[in-house]
Amino acid sequence: MLSAGEGNGGTSPNGAGRVLSLIRDGEAVTRADLARRTGLARSTVAQRVEALLAHDLVYEAGGSASTGGRPPTVLAFNRSAGVVLVADLGATHSRLAVSDLSGTPLAERAYDSDIARDPEAALAWVNDRFQELLAEIEREAEDVRGIGLGVPAPVAFSRGEPVAPPMMPGWDGFSIPDWFAKHYDAPVLVDNDVNIMALGEHWMHWRDTDHLLFVKLGTGIGCGIVTDRRIHRGAQGAAGDIGHVRLAGHDVVCRCGNIGCLEAVAGGRALAAQLARGGLDAKTSRDVVRLVKLGEPQAIAAVRDAGRSLGEVLAECINFFNPGAIVIGGDIAEAHQHLLAGVREIAFGRSLPMATRDLRMGCSQLGDRAGVLGAAIMVVEHVLAPETVDRVIATEMAGAGRKRQPTA
């Protein structure tokens, strides 16, 4: 029988999980290729492959070109072996999806929502939407291999708990994985909403860039940091909270209690309030964008000023972090022409020439889908990581062995 490790039930560099990674990436898709690539004996490769076939993670897709004799069987990753549930929960609206094991959405919906609700009620609403999406594609809870959520707050990633969330009263220290464990037998990953957006945007469009900043300019303002192609979360999950960097010359009180925060000056809520005071019909960040698209001069000026304020903070980030790209997303980014003009004016003017020499800057290409795509990638990469696959196979084999033991 196959061992996920080297005979000890643990993981190994060339366990079944590693074999799956080679098949997924297209680096080795026949048993002979796998033997050459890993250096394992063909009999050991056959055991690894049989374990993956038994778990429906791969399938035999047919024969490849042969130089003589029977053509070798091609192995392919089975993206339909399960599904992942993902949700990007924002302050006032959310997007949920069910994706296959390649991260491709099979069903996806956007909703108006209120993150300030009690966590039990909010997560019950999320789960009801998950059940509707599962029913739409005719899958069951038993098909769920993982769950991923993004929330507008710092997150203790290892525990899946929001930490002192300013927009989410009652959520501090609430275990989101424990709540979902009552409904699904699957791992649950929780991260800050801007981090999953950064992951989605990087994975889909910027994989050639090692260091990237993704700025979400919506109701609030946050920044996802990609360094060495990985999300940087910081010691307490609060990395990238640029919305609470203080701007000189502003005395407006922020919802965090401090004075002059970037979010209180340039966030969507602040811009909507500013326009409302000027007699315009604006309550949310989306109203601000609507007015910009209608050509309203006050809205255009407000968004351009917001871009300049954001540019002040990004200039410091550029000098400190030296990113290869800055991507701006969120509702306000839909007014990209005016927003980027303001950002570029200040950010490039106040940054060191060396730091901006090859810097690329633009708006999100995924729009409000970046979060669910990033959450799906986050979960899929965890569920299909070699060590995770090896551990699952070893655990199931151990359980099967115990069942075969004769009772006294």
N, C-alpha and C positions, 0 to 999 in steps of 0.2 A: 504494500500500500504506500501511497505518496505521503511523504512528510513535507510540511511547508518549510521546514528548515533543513539542516543537514543531519537528519536523524534524531533531532531532539524536540520537535514540535514548535521550534521558534522560527525566526525569520532568518534569511540568508541573502547574500548579494545576488544569488542566482536561484531564488525560490520561484514558486509559481507566480508571485506578484511581479517579479522582474521579467519573466517570460511574457506575461500579459502586457507589460509596458512596451516590450519590443514589438509585439504584434500590433498594439494600438498605434504606435508611432510609425509603423511600416518598415522598421529597420530589419526585421526578420519575420517572414510569414510562412515558412515551411519548417518542418521538423529538422531538416538538414541544416537550414540557415540558422535556426536557433542553436543547434549543437555547435556550429562553427563560431557563432557570435558569443556564446557563453562559455565555451570550453567544456561543457558537460557531456557525459556519455549519452549516446542516443537513447539508451534505455531510461536514463534519468529524465531527459527531455520528454520522452513519451509519457512518463508518469506525471510530469508537470502539466503537460497538455491535457491528459485525461482528467486531471482535477479541474482544470478550467472548463473543459467540455461538460463535466458533471454539474458544474455551477452555472452553466449557460452563459459564461462570460465570453466564450469564443465559439465559433462554429466552423465547420469545414465548408469552404466556399467553392470548391472545385479544384481542378488541376491547373498547374502552370505550365509554361513552355518547357519541353523536355529535350535534352540532347540525345536521347535514346532510351528505350525502355518505357516503363510506366511513368507518366508525368507525376511529379510530387504534388501532394494535396496542399492547397493554400488555406491558411487559417486566417480568420477575420474576427475582429472584435464585434461582439453582439451588443450594440447600443440599446437594444430593446429588452435587455435582461432585467430591467427594472426602471423605476422612475425616481426623480427627485422633486421635492416640493420646495418652492422658493417664494419669498415675499420681500419686497422692498417697501418698508413701511415709512412713510413720510409724515410730516406734521399734519397735513390736511388731505393728502391723497396717497394712494398706495397702488402698487402693481404686483400681481401674483401670477405664478405660472407653474405648470407641471412640465418638466423637461426629461428627455431621455438621458442615457448615460454618456452621451457626447456633449451634453449641455444645451442641446437644441430644444427650444420650447415646443411642446406638443399642443398645449392650450394655454392661453394667456389673457388676462383681463386687467383693466385699470379701474379703480374705484375711488370715490370720495370717501374719506375716513377721518377719524379723529384720534390721534395717538395719545391725547391727554386722558383718555378713558382709563378706568381701572384695568390692570393687566389681565385679570381673569376674563373680563368681558371682551377686551380687545383681542385676546388670543382665541377665544371661543368664536369670535367673528371671523378671524383668519382661518380657523380650522373648518368652519362652515363653507367658506369659499374654496378651500382646498378640496373638500368633498365634492363640491359642484364641478370643479375642474377635472377631478378624477373620473367622475361619472360621465363627463363629456367625452373622454377618450376611452371609456370602458375599462378602466383599471381599478384595482382595489387597494385598500390600505396595506395589504400584505405585499404589494408590489413596490412599496416605497423603500428605497435604499438609503435615503438621507434627506434631511431637511435643512434649509438655509434661510436665515432671516437677516435683514439689515434694519437697524433702528436708528433714529436721529439722536444718538447719545454716545458718550464714551462707553466702551464695553470691555469687561474683563473677559477676554476672548477664551481663555482656558476653561472658564466656568459658564460662559454664555449668559452673563448677568450684566444689565445696564448699571453704570456707576454714576451716582449723583446726576441723573438726567434732568436738565432744566425744563424741558418741554413735556416730561413724562412723570407727573406726580404719582407716587405709589409704586414705581418700577425699580427704585434703587435696591440692588441686591436680589431682585426677583429672578429665580432660576427658570429661564425659558425652556432649556432642555428638559428639566423635571416636569414641566407642564405637558410638553408634547409626549413624554415617555408614557403617559397614561393612555395615549391613543395610537402610538406607532412604536414598533420595535426597530428603530433606526437611529443613527447618530444625528444630533442636532448641532449645527454650527451657527453662532450669532456674531455679527460684527457691526461696526458703525456703518451707516448707510453710505457714507462717502467712500469708505474703503472698498465696499463691494462695487460701487460705480467705477472707482479707479481700476479695480481688477478687470471688470468687464471691458472697459475702454482699452486698457493696455492689451488684454488678451486678443481682442478682435482687430485692433488697428495699429498698435504701437509696440509689437513684440520685438522690434529691432532696437528699441530704446531701453537702456538699462535703468535710467533714472528719470522719473516722471512725477509731476504734480498734477493732480486732478482736483479742480476747485468746483464745488457745488455752490451756486449762487441762487438760492430759492428763498423760502420763508426766512431761513437762517443762512449762515455761511460756514462751510467746512472745507477741509482739504485732505485728500487721500495721498499718501506718499508711497511711491514705488521706488525702491532702491535695490539695485542688483536683481531686478525683475521680481522682487517679492514685496508684499505689503509690509510697511514699517508701522507698527502699532504703538510703540513706546512702552515704558515700564508699566503704566496703568491703563493703557488703551486710549490715552487722550492725545496722542500725537496728531498734529495737523489741525488743531483747533484755532485756526487763524481768525475766526469770527470774533474772538475776544481779545485780539491785539488792539491796543489803544491807539487812536489817531489823534495827533496833536491838533489843537484848535477846535475840538468838538466837546460840548458839555452835556450832550444828551445822555440820559440814564438808560443803561442796558437792562434787559430782563435778568441778567446775572447779578445785578446790583452795582456793577462798576460803571465808570463814566467814560464815554467816548469810544466804546467798542466798535470795531468795523461793522459788525452785524447790526448794531443800533443805528448806524449811519447809512449803510449801503445794502442791507438785507431786504428781501422782498416785502416783509411786513413794514419795515421802516419807509420804504419807497411808496407803498400804498397809502400809508398814513399821511405822508407828505403831500401826495397828490389829492387826497381827500380834503386836507386842509385848504388846498387851492381851489376847491369847488368841483373836483372831478369825481366820477363814480368809480372808486377804487377801494377794494377791501382786501384783496389778496395779490400775491406776486403775479398770478395769471392775468389779473385785471391790468396790472402795469404793462405787461407785454401787449395785451389787447390794445391799449391806448397808444403804445408806440407804433404798432402796425397800422393804426388808423391815422398816424401822422400828427398826433397831438404834441405840440411843441413843448409843453411842460413835462410830459412823460419822457420825451426824447432827451431833454436837458437833464432830467433826474437820472436816467440810466447812464448817460455819458459821465455825469459827476460820480455816480456809483462806481463806474469803471476806473475813474481816476483814483478814488479812495482805495479800491482794491489794488490798483497798480502800486500805490505807496507800500502796502504790505508785501506784495509780491516782489517788489524790488529788493527788500530785505531777504526774502526767501531765496531769490536768485543768487544773491551774493553769498548767502550762507550755505545753500544746498547744491548750487550749480547743476540744476536739472537739464536734461537734454530736450525736454518738451514740457509745456504747460497746456493742459486741456481744461476748458471751462464748460461746465454743464449746469444743470438746474433750470428752473423756469425762466429766470431772467436772461439766461444765455440765449434764449430764443430771439431776443433782440440783439443778436450778435454784432451786427454792423456798428451800432452805436456803443455797445458795451466794450467791444474789443478796441475801438478807437481810443476810448478813455484809458483802458488798461495799458495799451502799448505806449501811449503818450508819456505816462509816468514811469512804468516799469522799466522800459528800455532806457529812458533818459536818466534814471537814477541808479542803474546797475553798472557794474564794472564791465568794460568792453570785452574782456576775456570771457566772462560768464555768459554774455549774450551773443558771442560770435557765431555759434552754431545752434542757438536756442530756437526751437520751433514753438509756435503758439497758435492755438486755434480752438474752436468750439467742438463740443462733443458730437461725434458722428452717430452715436446710438440714441441720443436724446434721453427720454425718460425710461428707455428699456435697458440702459446701462446697468442698473441695479440688479434686475432679475437675471440678466445674463452673467453678471459677475458672481452673484450668489450661486448660480448653477455650477459655474466653473469651480468655485470654492469647494462645494460639496463633492462634485465628481472627482476632483483631484485628491480629496481626502479619502473618499470611499474606494477609489481604485489605486491609491498609493500602494507600492509593493508590500510595505510592512503591514498595511491594513488587510490586503488580500491574503497574505500569508497567515495572519493571525486568525482571520475568519475561517479559513480552510482548516487550520490546525485545531481550532476550537470545535468545529463541527465533526472532525475526524475523532477527536477525543471523546466527544459525546456519543458518537456511533460505537466507539470501542467499548464504552461503559455499558451501552445497551446490550452488547453481545456477551458481556460477562455472565456466566451462570450464577444464579442465586443460590444461597445455601439452603 
